[in-house]
Amino acid sequence: MANNKSALHTITNTMNTISLIASIALLIGISLEVTGGIKSGFSSWYRTLQLIVCCIFFVTALFRLIVPEYRALHGIRDAIFAIASIPYIDILEWSGAGLPHSSIRILAFAPVLISIMATTVILEWMVEGAKKRLMGAYILTVTMFTYISALAFYDCEYNINSHLSSFGDALWWAAMNVTTVGAEIFPVTSIGKIICVLLPVVGMMFFPIFTVYVSDYYDKKESDK
């Protein structure tokens, strides 16, 4: 029994490490694609990378669903994770179903969003202490979502929005919106407008967590005196 638990722990650690590396590789890949100015389609190397990462995420989620210990704790989350990790673009392409160019680029960002979920799950494995995990997950989720939103906004609005001249502008726009301050750059595309609504919603959901964490930290410091 102890050997089984040890083997399960080793396999879990290995898969978590591979998923973390895959998440980082995918984020770097999409960053290079979007900021590199390729608008006619994603390059073959990135499509291959995305397919590999999707397979890694899917296998990891499937493994956690098969193991009773994990399924009992996070079965619903892992089921959603597995469904979302399916490489829909490649499946549609292999089936011969034609998709508009804009739809392909939107679907291409789905695995990147999944990487946020994967990295947050891995954070639970890496960080000890419930409060530290909560704070770490908060910072990581908000930071990655803001960065990915900036990438998606830049991808949709560049050469269309006259106020957007570089990725730096998109990153500043995303940061200002997630903090609910707002920016002087206004979206002109449908996707850009959706992102503009989602960013402050995410900010309003997560910033209270930061406030509670800081208040609790200083309350503890005062009580220890």
RALINWO-V87341 format. One record per backbone hydrogen bond with DSSP energy under -1.0 kcal/mol. NH is the residue of the N-H (numbers start at 1). CO is the residue of the C=O. Records with the same first field share a line. If there is no record, write none. Layout:
NH = CO ; CO
This chain:
5 = 1
6 = 2
7 = 3
8 = 4
9 = 5
10 = 6
11 = 7
12 = 8
13 = 9
14 = 10
15 = 11
16 = 12
17 = 13
18 = 14
19 = 15
20 = 16
21 = 17
22 = 18
23 = 19
24 = 20
25 = 21
26 = 22
27 = 23
28 = 24
29 = 25
30 = 26
31 = 27
32 = 28
33 = 29
34 = 30
35 = 31
36 = 32
37 = 34
38 = 33
47 = 43
48 = 44
49 = 45
50 = 46
51 = 47
52 = 48
53 = 49
54 = 50
55 = 51
56 = 52
57 = 53
58 = 54
59 = 55
60 = 56
61 = 57
62 = 58
63 = 59
64 = 60
65 = 61
66 = 62
67 = 63
71 = 67
72 = 68
74 = 70
75 = 71
78 = 74
79 = 75
80 = 76
81 = 77
82 = 78
83 = 79
84 = 80
85 = 81
86 = 83
88 = 86
91 = 87
92 = 88
93 = 89
94 = 90
95 = 91
97 = 92
104 = 100
105 = 101
106 = 102
107 = 103
108 = 104
109 = 106
110 = 107
113 = 109
114 = 110
115 = 111
117 = 113
118 = 114
119 = 115
120 = 116
121 = 117
122 = 118
123 = 119
124 = 120
126 = 122
127 = 123
133 = 129
134 = 130
135 = 131
136 = 132
137 = 133
138 = 134
139 = 135
140 = 136
141 = 137
142 = 138
143 = 139
144 = 140
145 = 141
146 = 142
147 = 143
148 = 144
149 = 145
150 = 146
151 = 147
152 = 148
153 = 149
154 = 150
155 = 151
156 = 152
157 = 153
158 = 154
160 = 157
161 = 157
164 = 161
170 = 166
171 = 167
172 = 168
173 = 169
174 = 170
175 = 171
176 = 172
177 = 173
178 = 174
179 = 175
180 = 177
181 = 176
182 = 176
193 = 189
194 = 190
195 = 191
196 = 192
197 = 193
198 = 194
199 = 195
201 = 197
202 = 198
203 = 199
204 = 200
205 = 201
206 = 202
207 = 203
210 = 206
211 = 207
212 = 208
213 = 209
214 = 210
215 = 211
216 = 212
217 = 213
218 = 214
219 = 215
220 = 216
221 = 217
222 = 218
223 = 219
224 = 220
